[in-house]
């Protein structure tokens, strides 16, 4: 059994046409956009980092560098699929994950179960083995000022 942890953060931009952002592999209503090389899904990025870390394979930036045009505007669910495939090639399998979104906006309570289903499917585990929670920073820092958001992920693999 091996444990990994991951973290990701992105800043928000304001777009007159933004109506959602990608979080946990789904679209979540939000009047901001995420500024990122890929789709900016902080939950999926933190999860990839945690998986690579648990397997001793470095971090997401080593595998999917933001300097590589191949990953420009990439769908992060594809990155997670590739991450899981790389772990499976080394005979690792995911046991469970615990994820925390740190954000003032958007609220995810209505979307949590859909995220859990999407992530469980991507990891090849049961929905019961995916936990997602959220917290704010009580108005403190860049997250509290609604300038961005972050996520933490923990995984157990064997």
BAKOL-665679 format. One record per atom (N, C-alpha, C, O): residue in three letters; x, y, z. Coordinates in pm, whole numbers, plus 50000, padded with zeros to 5 digits. Atoms other than C-alpha are relative to their C-alpha. Example, Ala and Ser with C-alpha at 12.3 -4.5 7.8 and 13.67 -1.06 7.14 Angstrom:
<atoms>
Ala500894988150000 Ala512304955050780 Ala500905012050000 Ala501945011850066 Ser499184988149994 Ser513674989450714 Ser499235010950073 Ser499745022050090 
</atoms>
This chain:
<atoms>
Unk500844988250000 Unk500005000050000 Unk500895012450000 Unk501905013150070 Unk499244987650009 Unk501245034649911 Unk499035011750002 Unk497925010949949 Unk500824988049988 Unk499865069249987 Unk500645011249920 Unk501865012549916 Unk499524988350072 Unk500155100249771 Unk499125011950031 Unk497945010350062 Unk500784987949982 Unk499075136149810 Unk500325009549885 Unk501445009849834 Unk499824990550109 Unk498585162949547 Unk499325013150031 Unk498395013850112 Unk500544986549982 Unk497835199949531 Unk500025007049865 Unk500945005149786 Unk500004991550118 Unk496845223549253 Unk499215012650030 Unk498285012450111 Unk500714987349986 Unk495715259849233 Unk500045007249866 Unk501025006249791 Unk500064991750121 Unk494635282448948 Unk499305013050033 Unk498475013850123 Unk500664987149982 Unk493625318448922 Unk498775000849910 Unk498684993949808 Unk501194997250079 Unk490285330448794 Unk500275011649906 Unk501075020649935 Unk500104988650089 Unk489765353148499 Unk498525003249990 Unk497674995350031 Unk501404996350017 Unk486575371648418 Unk499735000649851 Unk500395007849776 Unk500395000350140 Unk484935364348088 Unk498525003249992 Unk497724997950068 Unk501404996550016 Unk481705379547973 Unk499144988349957 Unk497924988649971 Unk500775011550050 Unk480715345847828 Unk500114987750089 Unk499504977550060 Unk499825011749913 Unk481765322748113 Unk498704996550071 Unk498035005250126 Unk501175004349924 Unk478955302048259 Unk500304987450081 Unk499474983150162 Unk499615011849921 Unk480835271748397 Unk501504998049995 Unk502195003549908 Unk498605004349999 Unk484225257448488 Unk500014984950019 Unk499024979050063 Unk499855014449981 Unk485525221748493 Unk500554997550139 Unk501585003050177 Unk499565004249867 Unk485815206548840 Unk499604985550019 Unk498444981850000 Unk500315014049975 Unk486055169848919 Unk499484992849877 Unk498724983249887 Unk500395006550124 Unk485545160948554 Unk498645003849946 Unk498174997949848 Unk501314995650047 Unk482215178948516 Unk499985015249988 Unk500865022050040 Unk500204985550008 Unk480985213848428 Unk499185004650119 Unk498104999350147 Unk500674994449883 Unk480015234148735 Unk499715014849971 Unk500615022249932 Unk500344986050027 Unk478145267248698 Unk500905009750077 Unk501125008350197 Unk499134989949941 Unk480415296948761 Unk500115011649901 Unk500195009449780 Unk499904988450088 Unk480625332448625 Unk501445004249973 Unk501685014849916 Unk498574997550024 Unk484445330748613 Unk500524989549904 Unk499854979549876 Unk499305010350075 Unk486855312348392 Unk501304997050074 Unk501795005250152 Unk498725003749939 Unk489975293848503 Unk501115002749900 Unk501034998549784 Unk498844997350086 Unk493255306248362 Unk500974988550018 Unk501504986350127 Unk499135011749993 Unk495315275548280 Unk500404995849860 Unk499774999749761 Unk499555005350128 Unk497215258048003 Unk498994989749948 Unk498684989449829 Unk501025009950036 Unk494675229548005 Unk498635005750038 Unk498455017950038 Unk501324995149958 Unk491035231448118 Unk500005005150145 Unk498995010650190 Unk499874994349866 Unk492275240448469 Unk499234993050110 Unk498954999050213 Unk500765007549899 Unk490405213248659 Unk500914996850119 Unk501634986850117 Unk499085001549886 Unk492205217248994 Unk499814986850074 Unk500774981450128 Unk500265012749931 Unk490535186249140 Unk500714988649927 Unk501404980649990 Unk499365010750079 Unk491725163448858 Unk501515001650002 Unk502244991650011 Unk498554997949998 Unk495175179448853 Unk500614995650133 Unk501654989150135 Unk499515004349869 Unk495635174349229 Unk499964984850012 Unk500864978850071 Unk500135014649996 Unk494445138449189 Unk501114993449918 Unk501694983549962 Unk498895005550079 Unk496955131648909 Unk501315001150077 Unk502094991650081 Unk498784998049920 Unk499725146249127 Unk500094989850113 Unk501154984150137 Unk500025009749890 Unk498675124049418 Unk500304985949949 Unk501044978550014 Unk499765013450056 Unk498655092849198 Unk501454998249958 Unk502064988049988 Unk498595001050040 Unk502065100049046 Unk500894999350124 Unk501854991650128 Unk499215000149877 Unk503425107149394 Unk499954986650071 Unk500974981650116 Unk500155013049933 Unk502035074949541 Unk500824989249931 Unk501374980349997 Unk499265010050076 Unk503675054949264 Unk501495003349989 Unk502254995649930 Unk498604996050008 Unk506985073649301 Unk500395004749861 Unk501545003049820 Unk499784996150139 Unk506645088048950 Unk500075015149981 Unk499805020049871 Unk499874985550016 Unk507185124949019 Unk498685007250011 Unk497875004250099 Unk501224991849992 Unk504435149848947 Unk499395002149862 Unk499974998249760 Unk500754998050124 Unk501915160048683 Unk500795008249897 Unk500695005649777 Unk499224991650090 Unk504255186248536 Unk501084992449925 Unk501454996249814 Unk499005008350068 Unk506845159648452 Unk499364991749888 Unk500014988949787 Unk500675008850096 Unk504285138748263 Unk499205007749895 Unk499115003449781 Unk500844991950089 Unk502085165848108 Unk500425014750013 Unk499665022850066 Unk499484986549977 Unk504235197548096 Unk499185010949931 Unk498725009249817 Unk500774989050060 Unk502465230648038 Unk500795007249892 Unk500275016349827 Unk499204994550109 Unk505305239447801 Unk499784992249869 Unk500254996349763 Unk500265008450116 Unk504115212047562 Unk498675004049936 Unk497625003150001 Unk501244995850066 Unk501565224747306 Unk498954988949990 Unk497774991749972 Unk500945011250005 Unk499995189847303 Unk498955001150111 Unk497834996350095 Unk500914999349886 Unk498395197847639 Unk499265013350009 Unk498535015550106 Unk500734987250001 Unk497085232647549 Unk498514997049990 Unk498074990049899 Unk501465001949994 Unk493365233047639 Unk499604985350017 Unk498484981649982 Unk500295014349982 Unk493575195847726 Unk498864997750098 Unk498705005050196 Unk501055004649909 Unk490605178747887 Unk500724992150110 Unk501344981950082 Unk499285006349889 Unk491945169148229 Unk499574985850026 Unk500354978050082 Unk500405013949982 Unk489895137248235 Unk500874990749916 Unk501154979449956 Unk499075007950081 Unk492125124847954 Unk501354998550068 Unk501984987950059 Unk498745000849925 Unk495185133048165 Unk499874989950113 Unk500814982450140 Unk500205009549892 Unk493705113348454 Unk499944985749947 Unk500504976650007 Unk500035013450060 Unk492935083648227 Unk501424995149970 Unk501764983649997 Unk498625003650034 Unk496545083948106 Unk500814997350127 Unk501644988250129 Unk499335002249872 Unk497795086848466 Unk499684986250055 Unk500584978950096 Unk500435013149949 Unk495775056448573 Unk500604988949914 Unk501044978749968 Unk499405010050090 Unk497005037148267 Unk501484997950033 Unk501954986550037 Unk498575001149966 Unk500635044748359 Unk500204992550131 Unk501144984750145 Unk499915007349873 Unk500045032148713 Unk499654985349980 Unk500314976550036 Unk500395013950025 Unk498275000748588 Unk501114992349931 Unk501284980349955 Unk498875006550067 Unk501274993148365 Unk501074995750099 Unk501884986950070 Unk499075003749893 Unk503284991348688 Unk499324991350105 Unk499874989050214 Unk500805008949914 Unk500614968848846 Unk499445006750124 Unk499124999950222 Unk500664992949890 Unk499274995949079 Unk498515001149969 Unk498115002149854 Unk501424997050016 Unk495555000049139 Unk499595009450111 Unk500125009050222 Unk500494990149905 Unk493695027849313 Unk499034993450096 Unk498154985850054 Unk500905005149897 Unk491985018949639 Unk498945010450036 Unk497745007350037 Unk500954989449968 Unk490405052249737 Unk500665013549989 Unk501895014649978 Unk499494986450003 Unk490755089749725 Unk499145009150087 Unk497935007050101 Unk500674989949920 Unk489855118849951 Unk500475013549947 Unk501675016449946 Unk499694987550070 Unk489695153049784 Unk499355011750073 Unk498215010750119 Unk500554987849942 Unk489225188149925 Unk500165011249899 Unk501265014249854 Unk499994987850080 Unk488275217849709 Unk500055011850096 Unk499285012250193 Unk499894988049917 Unk489325251149862 Unk499615011749912 Unk500375015749824 Unk500524989650088 Unk487215278849710 Unk498895007850068 Unk498075002250142 Unk501154992049958 Unk484915307549795 Unk498864997849902 Unk497694996849941 Unk500965003150107 Unk483175301449461 Unk500664989949907 Unk501884990149894 Unk501455002149990 Unk481635280649315 Unk499664990450113 Unk500524983050161 Unk500485009949904 Unk479575261249566 Unk499824986849925 Unk499314986749813 Unk500075012850072 Unk479735224249479 Unk499014990150060 Unk498904978850011 Unk500895009449931 Unk477145208749712 Unk499064992749904 Unk498834980749919 Unk500955006150094 Unk474705202449426 Unk500684991449894 Unk500014984349820 Unk499265006950107 Unk477455187649206 Unk500924989150053 Unk501534981749975 Unk499065009449937 Unk479425166349452 Unk499794985649954 Unk500754978849919 Unk500245014150037 Unk477735133149369 Unk500354997449854 Unk500884986849822 Unk499655001650141 Unk478145138448994 Unk501534999349984 Unk502044991649903 Unk498535000550002 Unk481865145449052 Unk500504986450049 Unk501404980549989 Unk499595012949945 Unk482175113949263 Unk499814988949898 Unk500664980249884 Unk500275010150104 Unk480595093048986 Unk501055001049890 Unk501614990949847 Unk499034998050109 Unk482875108348720 Unk501394995350040 Unk502064988449964 Unk498655003749954 Unk486045103548926 Unk500084984950025 Unk501084978749990 Unk500005014649977 Unk485115068149034 Unk500134992749868 Unk500894983049858 Unk499925006350132 Unk484595059048669 Unk501405001249941 Unk501934991549886 Unk498664997850054 Unk487925074148567 Unk501064991750073 Unk502034987250012 Unk499025007749921 Unk489775056148849 Unk499724985050000 Unk500584977250041 Unk500375014150000 Unk487945023048804 Unk499714994750140 Unk499994983150171 Unk500345003949863 Unk486735022449165 Unk498535003350025 Unk497875009549942 Unk501384997349964 Unk483375024349342 Unk499845014750045 Unk500785020850096 Unk500304986449957 Unk481725057949409 Unk500245001650150 Unk500665012250195 Unk499804999549855 Unk481895049649779 Unk501475001950038 Unk501785005650151 Unk498574998549975 Unk485705050349748 Unk500545013749957 Unk501755016049959 Unk499634986350037 Unk485715086649630 Unk499295009550095 Unk498065009950099 Unk500584990049911 Unk485195113949888 Unk500415013849950 Unk501585016249920 Unk499734986250041 Unk484905150449789 Unk499345009350101 Unk498165007950133 Unk500534990049909 Unk484505179050030 Unk500525013749957 Unk501445014749876 Unk499584986450035 Unk484865216650008 Unk500075008650125 Unk499375006150223 Unk499884990349893 Unk485905245050233 Unk500335013549938 Unk500745014249823 Unk499624986750044 Unk486435282350204 Unk501205004350084 Unk501674997050172 Unk498944994449916 Unk489185304150344 Unk499485011750082 Unk500255020150128 Unk500644989649919 Unk486695326650525 Unk500425014049956 Unk500625022950038 Unk499684986850056 Unk487565355450293 Unk501475003650001 Unk501825014649959 Unk498574996849992 Unk491335353250349 Unk500744995849873 Unk500374986049808 Unk499105003550109 Unk494005353150077 Unk499385000649862 Unk498265005449845 Unk500484999350138 Unk493655349549700 Unk498724992149980 Unk497884995949898 Unk501235007850012 Unk490985322949741 Unk498845007850062 Unk497765008650003 Unk501044992249933 Unk489005344149985 Unk499575012349922 Unk498415016449929 Unk500324988450083 Unk489185373849748 Unk499374995749867 Unk499125004149780 Unk500615005750121 Unk487705350849477 Unk500885002249877 Unk500395004249766 Unk499054998650110 Unk490865354049266 Unk500404986549943 Unk501024985949836 Unk499645013350047 Unk491275316449231 Unk499474989450093 Unk498704992250184 Unk500425011449919 Unk490735282249380 Unk501114989650002 Unk502064990449923 Unk498985010249984 Unk492755251949487 Unk499354986850040 Unk498184986350080 Unk500495013249957 Unk492395214949559 Unk501154991850057 Unk502304993150016 Unk499085009849940 Unk494115188649771 Unk499424986249974 Unk498204984349980 Unk500465013750021 Unk493935151549696 Unk500944990350071 Unk502154992050070 Unk499265011049940 Unk495025120849888 Unk499524987249933 Unk498344985749903 Unk500385012850060 Unk495105086049737 Unk500704988650073 Unk501764990350133 Unk499395012449954 Unk495795050749850 Unk500024990749880 Unk498994988349817 Unk499875009650110 Unk497125026449589 Unk500664987550054 Unk501304987750159 Unk499265012349966 Unk498344990749604 Unk500484993549873 Unk501124983149878 
</atoms>
